[in-house]
Amino acid sequence: EYYHIVEIDPSFQIITDTNVDMLMDEAFEKLFNDRYENNDEQFIQTSLNYSFLRTNEDYFKEQLKNIYTFIYNRPSPFKWLHEKVEFFNQNEEELKESLAFKIIKEEAYDGIELSFNLLNEALEKAKFYKANEKLIDLLNEEVNNIKLLKRDFEGNSNKVFSLKMGDIFRARIVGTNKLDPQIKNEITQKRNLAKDTIKNIINNLYAFSIEDMLKINNNLYPQMQTIEKALIDFDYYYKEIKKEKGVLEFNDIEHLCLEILNNENARKEIVNKFDFVFVDEYQDTNLVQEAIITKIIKENNLFTVGDVKQSIYRFRQAE
């Protein structure tokens, strides 16, 4: 009924996954031939980099295909992709405010908090069982070191980037010789877990300094731009091939539906056709489907049924 809005032939056919792969391969062939004929050095070098020393570009093609499939389960795939590419072009302040950095910081803070609690528990146990003063002094010192780290972390200090294990912990535990072996073991285990948690933060979450992160991102940015441009061109070739053959795939139907609903006159007509909107298996909807649902509902006329434990379409980015 609304095919004229999206300028498609209403007699189109839906293609199978096998045919999708064949048409994608055809579009990729056009893309790579274009880049090689124009001697696109940045594309050729990026292809080599992401083929990981393989002798042909098939692995790079597969990566591009996976990215394309992934982003097309979003309402605005190339807007989303561009935002992610621009992450590699951030300055220091933008990097610190980025979602990725905030996630790392939250995980690190949780680890610091866990270490603080473990050392406190070890200290209280040592005091309760009247451990040697050397052990109590050691644990007190380490608890205070963690407390200072928490304070620096909450104050957005960059100290965590230069943190060393010796800043928090002494080389070995002392003063446990008078303790019952079981109590000694419990205290040692808590301290070791606290040490392992801080070690993970240093070695994994903050393995690079801010300067290193910015340098890595800046070096990767041209390659990310190359991949973005390649996917935009691939999308054009792929759509042209499908248009010539009069075919669409299921993802196309979703995006065309959303495009029609972005036309306000069409959207109002469609919304007025439904008193209620019922969605079954809601746990398997992705962001495109969610956007479609949002466009066709009125206030308080949506009824959904879902169970996250039964989700089977995570590979389609069902959330």
Disulfide bonds with the S-S distance in Angstrom:
none
